[in-house]
């Protein structure tokens, strides 16, 4: 079973509470009904007469944003609702369907789900805080680097550990390609060019470990260690060959332990990259 830190669960709880507040403000502008009143054909909400449409649209955008953050809590707590003929759905994520014909949810069902999620999160927070007092340190995947965990979370919580690792590894490459504007190159070539030695070329910025290139990492060892800048390229290559490629091109499922170890390796790599400097080629002076 996935383990979450108390801090992460508290952030989810805050997201749910924010959603509840904004959802409540929005429903004040609506006339509510239920499945019986709507006869399963009509929406379960409609705008009250005299309400300003621009105000309603603004509130709907606020609720949509809050729902995006709060929906993760529904997955974590397992508070989805089974809808006949449709399957298992998250009422918070799909709150806007109430305004559509044949509405799948009612406002009360959305409120009930949010309350259920809050209750379960409170219990999980108590359990996480109690566990943190144990002498044996725990491992919380949610505390991994943000890029890694954001990509992995949805698959991790459904025990698809191989897919979670694959998505996390690809997300890191996508993240840095976007940061450096390098969508013109394959993933392998991107890391080889971005972490290679030498000066950046126009349109090909590099990530480099900060500090003078001649600095040694450990001076007390014979000859010292190579600068970390040179090792990053090897680390990227090693992770891609032993983790990313394997998780992408095979269907062998990973255990939770194996998945955690691989995500942790990518998380450490991601944090090292965050410490690097982005170096770009100097623009030639106008002549």
N, C-alpha and C positions, 0 to 999 in steps of 0.2 A: 504493500500500500504506500502511495506517495506521502512524503513527509513535508509539511510546510512550517515555516518559522512563524512565531507569534507576530513578528513585525509585518510579514507579508499578509497574514490573515487579517490583521488590524487595518491594513490599507484596503483590503477588499471590503471589510465592514464599512469603512468610511465611504467607499464608492457606492455601496448599496444605500446607505443613509442619504447620500447626496441625491441619488436617483429617486428615492422615495419623496424627498422634499420637492424636487422639480416636477415629478409626476403628479404630486398633489396640487401644485399650482396650476398645472395644465388641466387637470380634471375639473378644476373650478370653472373653467371656461366651457365645459362640456355638459351635455345632458346624458346621463348614463342609463343603460338598460342591461338586461341579461339575455341569455339564450332563449328563454321562453318568450320574452317581450319582442325580441328581434325575429322570433320564429325560425331561427337558423338561416335566415336569408339576408337580413339587413345588418348594418353595422351595430355594434353595441355602444357606440358613442356618436354624438353629433354636436356641432357647435351650438352654443346657446344663442338665442336671438339677441341681436344688438352688440355682440362681441366684435371687437376690432380684429379683422383678419390678419393684419400685419403682426399684431401682438401674439395671436395664436401661433402663427408660423414661427416667430422667434422662440416661443416656449417649446414648440415641437423640436426645433434644432437643439435646444439646451437638453431636453429629455433624451434625444437620440444620442448625443455625446455622452451623457451620464450612463445611458443604458449600455453603451459600448464598453465602458469601464466596469460596470456592475455585472455584466453577463458572465465574466470569468468566475465570479463567485458562485453562480448557479452550477457551473460545471464542477467546481471544486467540492461543493456540498451535495451534489447529486439531487438537486431540487427541481429537475425538469418535470413536465407534466405530459402524460400520454394522451394524445388526441386521436380519437377514433378515426380510422381511415387515413391518417397522416403519419403518425409515429410519435416519437418523443421529442418535444420542443421546449424551448426556454421562453416562458412568458415575458421575461424582462427584455430579452433581445428582440422578441417579436411583438412588442407592445403596440406598435403602429398598425398591426393588422386589425385592431379593433375598429379602425375607421373604414375598413373595407367591407364589401358585401360578403356574406357568409363568414362573419368574423369568428376566428378560432378561440378568442379569449374575451373575457369581460374585465372591466377595471378591477372588480373585486378579486378576480383570480390573480391579477398582476400584484395587487397589494398583498394577498395571502402568500404568494410565492416569495415576495421580498421579506415578509415577516418570518417565514420559515427559514430563509437563508440567513437572516440575522441571528435567529436562535441557534442554528447549527454552527455558524461561525463563532458565536460566543463560547459554545462548548469546545470547539476546536482550539480556540485561543487559550482557554483554561488548560486544556490538555497539553498544548505546545509549551506553555510557560512552565507547567509541572515537569515536562520532559527535559526542558532546558536546565533544570536544577540537578539532573542526574549527573553522576560522576563521569559517565561515558559520553563524550561529545557526539552530537548527532550531525547529520548531513542534510541540509535543506536545499533541494534543487532550485527553489525559488530565489535563493540568495546568489545564484550564479550571475555572471555578467548579463546585463539587461538584454542585449541583442540575442544572446544564446538562449536564455530562458523564455523570452517572448516567442521565439520561433518554435521552441520545443514544447511549451506548456500544454497546448491543446492535445497533442498526441501522447504526451507523458501521462496525463491524467486518465487516458483511456488505455494505458498499458501498452501502447505501441512504441516501444523503446527504440527500435531500429529506425522507424520513421522520424521519431523525435530527434535522434542524433543526426540523421540526414538533413532534416530541415534546419537544424541549428548550424551545421557546417556550411550549408549553402547561404544561409542568412548573413553570416559574417562576411562572406565574399561579396554578396549583393550590397551590404552596408558600405563596405570600403570602396567598392566600385562607384557607388553613388557619391560618396564623399570626394573622391578624386576625379570624378567625371571620366571614368574609363570603361564605359559600356561597349567600347570598340574592340575588345580583346577577350579571348577565352579565359576561363577561370585559372587554369594552370599557368598560362603565360602572364596573366595579371600579377600573380604573386611573384613569379620569377622576375618580372620587370620592376615591380614596385619595391621589392626588398633586396634587389641586387646592389652591388657596390657601384661606385661611380656617380657622376653627376646626373641630375635629371635632364631630360630632353624636353623640348617644347611639346606640350600635350601629354607628357608622360611623367607626372610627378612621382616622387619616391617617398617612402616612409623610412626614416632613419632614426636610430637610437641617438638621443641627444648627447652632446659632449664631443670633445676632440676625438678624431678617429684613432689617434695613437694611444689613447688611454687603455690600460689593461684592467680587466675586471678584478683579478686577484693577483696582486703584485708579489705576494709571498711565495707563490708556486713557481717552480722552475720554468722560466720563460713566460709565465703568466698565462691567462686564458685569452682566447680571441675575443675581441669586442662583441658584445651582445648583438650589435647590429648585423654582423655576419651570420650569427647563429639563427636569427629569425627566419631567414630564407630556408634553412634546413628544417626548422621546426614546421613551417608552413607546408613544405614538401612532404615531410614525414606524416603529418596529420592527414593530408589529403590522400596519401597512398594507403595508410593503415586504417583510417577511420572513414573519411568521406566516401572514397571509392568503394570500399567494402559495403558500407550501408546503402549505397546507391545501386550497386550492380548485383547484389545478392538478395535473397528473400529469407535468409536465416535470421530468426528473431533473436534479440538480445535479452538477457536477464536484466532485472532492474539494476543490479550491481554493475554489470558490464556497461549498461547505458549511462549510469552515473559517472563512471570512470572516464568515459569518452566525452561526455558533456563537460566534465571538470577540466579535461585537457584543453578543450576549445575555449572554455571560459578563461583559463590562465593565459592562453595565447591572445585572446581578445583584450585582456587587461594590459598585456605588454604592448600591443599595438596602440592602445590609448595613450601610452606614455611617449610614443614616438613623435617626432617632428615631421610635418609635411613640408617637403622641400620641392620647390617648383623652379623650372628654368627661368632665368632672368630674361625679361623681354628686351630685345635689342633696342638701343637708343635710336631715335629718329635721326636720320642724317639729312 
